Amino acid sequence: MHNEPNTQTPTTDITPVTSPESAAVPQSDADVAAYAEAQPTDTTAQSTAGTSTDATDIFLWANQADRDKDQLEVDLFLFTKGYTVYATNYAAELKAQLKVLFLYDMITAVQTGAATGLMVRDFEAAKAEENVLERTTLDRVVHAQEVIEQITYSEADLETFNEGDHEFKKVKGIIARFRMGTDGEPFFVAKLLP
């Protein structure tokens, strides 16, 4: 161990230092704690940064969705307990109500939460806490990827749900797909039925 003062800039192999402020050598115990807190410690998390698994900034998303809510197109799909997806037909007047049911309350909850200190944590690491929004990746939700792929890649082949031909009691959930226009990047909101 050296008795000489450390004059080197603390860096890691994975996270390059980009500004002089972040390269400052910690001088006090408080600086050391703040510096350690600011530095990523999990190399697995660091190596996945910049990939498609990056977490969505839910607060930015809510603000953008609120801004664009009148231009968003919404489509409704049903899925059964066997994860068969059905398209739906509904009157144009219902589209505005679908936005209220599937989007507006969620936007309001995130924006209100942002003002009251809402925190976002991974579902797997979070405990049931107040003012915490839990998130997870699509691949960790059983059958979610399968349902979304049916909508995304086989929409033209989906059968339209008709109560005369299908039993509504077999429906497990409803998915609303929102996107700007018909070719915008979609996002999905799912609700499970009791």
Contacts in CASP RR format, 6 or more apart in sequence:
PFRMAT RR
TARGET T0000
AUTHOR 0000-0000-0000
METHOD contacts of the structure
MODEL  1
MHNEPNTQTPTTDITPVTSPESAAVPQSDADVAAYAEAQPTDTTAQSTAG
TSTDATDIFLWANQADRDKDQLEVDLFLFTKGYTVYATNYAAELKAQLKV
LFLYDMITAVQTGAATGLMVRDFEAAKAEENVLERTTLDRVVHAQEVIEQ
ITYSEADLETFNEGDHEFKKVKGIIARFRMGTDGEPFFVAKLLP
6 25 0 8 1.000
7 25 0 8 1.000
8 25 0 8 1.000
9 17 0 8 1.000
9 23 0 8 1.000
9 25 0 8 1.000
10 23 0 8 1.000
10 25 0 8 1.000
10 26 0 8 1.000
10 35 0 8 1.000
10 39 0 8 1.000
11 17 0 8 1.000
11 23 0 8 1.000
12 39 0 8 1.000
12 40 0 8 1.000
12 46 0 8 1.000
14 40 0 8 1.000
14 43 0 8 1.000
14 46 0 8 1.000
14 47 0 8 1.000
15 39 0 8 1.000
15 40 0 8 1.000
15 46 0 8 1.000
17 23 0 8 1.000
22 38 0 8 1.000
24 31 0 8 1.000
26 32 0 8 1.000
26 34 0 8 1.000
26 35 0 8 1.000
40 46 0 8 1.000
48 54 0 8 1.000
53 137 0 8 1.000
55 120 0 8 1.000
55 135 0 8 1.000
56 135 0 8 1.000
58 110 0 8 1.000
58 120 0 8 1.000
58 133 0 8 1.000
58 135 0 8 1.000
59 110 0 8 1.000
59 111 0 8 1.000
59 114 0 8 1.000
61 110 0 8 1.000
61 187 0 8 1.000
62 106 0 8 1.000
62 107 0 8 1.000
62 110 0 8 1.000
62 111 0 8 1.000
62 114 0 8 1.000
63 111 0 8 1.000
65 72 0 8 1.000
65 103 0 8 1.000
65 107 0 8 1.000
65 178 0 8 1.000
66 107 0 8 1.000
66 111 0 8 1.000
68 180 0 8 1.000
69 99 0 8 1.000
69 103 0 8 1.000
69 104 0 8 1.000
69 107 0 8 1.000
71 180 0 8 1.000
71 181 0 8 1.000
72 99 0 8 1.000
72 103 0 8 1.000
72 178 0 8 1.000
72 179 0 8 1.000
72 180 0 8 1.000
72 181 0 8 1.000
73 178 0 8 1.000
73 179 0 8 1.000
73 180 0 8 1.000
73 181 0 8 1.000
73 182 0 8 1.000
74 95 0 8 1.000
74 98 0 8 1.000
74 99 0 8 1.000
74 102 0 8 1.000
74 103 0 8 1.000
74 176 0 8 1.000
74 177 0 8 1.000
74 178 0 8 1.000
75 87 0 8 1.000
75 176 0 8 1.000
75 177 0 8 1.000
76 88 0 8 1.000
76 90 0 8 1.000
76 98 0 8 1.000
76 174 0 8 1.000
76 175 0 8 1.000
76 176 0 8 1.000
76 177 0 8 1.000
77 85 0 8 1.000
77 86 0 8 1.000
77 87 0 8 1.000
77 88 0 8 1.000
77 151 0 8 1.000
77 158 0 8 1.000
77 174 0 8 1.000
77 175 0 8 1.000
77 176 0 8 1.000
77 177 0 8 1.000
78 85 0 8 1.000
78 86 0 8 1.000
78 88 0 8 1.000
78 161 0 8 1.000
78 171 0 8 1.000
78 173 0 8 1.000
78 174 0 8 1.000
78 175 0 8 1.000
79 85 0 8 1.000
79 86 0 8 1.000
79 147 0 8 1.000
79 171 0 8 1.000
79 172 0 8 1.000
79 173 0 8 1.000
79 174 0 8 1.000
79 175 0 8 1.000
80 86 0 8 1.000
80 170 0 8 1.000
80 171 0 8 1.000
80 172 0 8 1.000
81 170 0 8 1.000
81 172 0 8 1.000
82 172 0 8 1.000
83 143 0 8 1.000
83 146 0 8 1.000
83 147 0 8 1.000
83 172 0 8 1.000
85 147 0 8 1.000
85 150 0 8 1.000
85 151 0 8 1.000
85 158 0 8 1.000
85 175 0 8 1.000
86 158 0 8 1.000
86 159 0 8 1.000
86 160 0 8 1.000
86 161 0 8 1.000
86 166 0 8 1.000
87 155 0 8 1.000
87 158 0 8 1.000
87 159 0 8 1.000
87 160 0 8 1.000
87 161 0 8 1.000
88 160 0 8 1.000
88 161 0 8 1.000
89 160 0 8 1.000
90 98 0 8 1.000
98 176 0 8 1.000
101 176 0 8 1.000
102 176 0 8 1.000
102 178 0 8 1.000
102 189 0 8 1.000
102 191 0 8 1.000
103 176 0 8 1.000
103 178 0 8 1.000
103 189 0 8 1.000
106 189 0 8 1.000
110 118 0 8 1.000
110 133 0 8 1.000
112 118 0 8 1.000
113 131 0 8 1.000
116 131 0 8 1.000
117 131 0 8 1.000
118 131 0 8 1.000
118 132 0 8 1.000
118 133 0 8 1.000
119 131 0 8 1.000
119 132 0 8 1.000
119 133 0 8 1.000
120 132 0 8 1.000
120 133 0 8 1.000
120 134 0 8 1.000
120 135 0 8 1.000
121 132 0 8 1.000
121 133 0 8 1.000
121 134 0 8 1.000
121 135 0 8 1.000
122 134 0 8 1.000
122 135 0 8 1.000
122 136 0 8 1.000
123 134 0 8 1.000
123 135 0 8 1.000
123 136 0 8 1.000
123 140 0 8 1.000
124 136 0 8 1.000
124 140 0 8 1.000
126 132 0 8 1.000
126 134 0 8 1.000
138 144 0 8 1.000
138 145 0 8 1.000
138 148 0 8 1.000
139 145 0 8 1.000
144 190 0 8 1.000
147 175 0 8 1.000
147 190 0 8 1.000
148 175 0 8 1.000
148 188 0 8 1.000
150 158 0 8 1.000
151 158 0 8 1.000
151 175 0 8 1.000
151 177 0 8 1.000
151 188 0 8 1.000
152 186 0 8 1.000
161 171 0 8 1.000
171 193 0 8 1.000
172 192 0 8 1.000
172 193 0 8 1.000
173 190 0 8 1.000
173 191 0 8 1.000
173 192 0 8 1.000
173 193 0 8 1.000
174 190 0 8 1.000
174 191 0 8 1.000
174 193 0 8 1.000
175 188 0 8 1.000
175 189 0 8 1.000
175 190 0 8 1.000
175 191 0 8 1.000
176 188 0 8 1.000
176 189 0 8 1.000
176 190 0 8 1.000
177 186 0 8 1.000
177 187 0 8 1.000
177 188 0 8 1.000
178 186 0 8 1.000
178 187 0 8 1.000
178 188 0 8 1.000
178 189 0 8 1.000
179 185 0 8 1.000
179 186 0 8 1.000
179 187 0 8 1.000
END
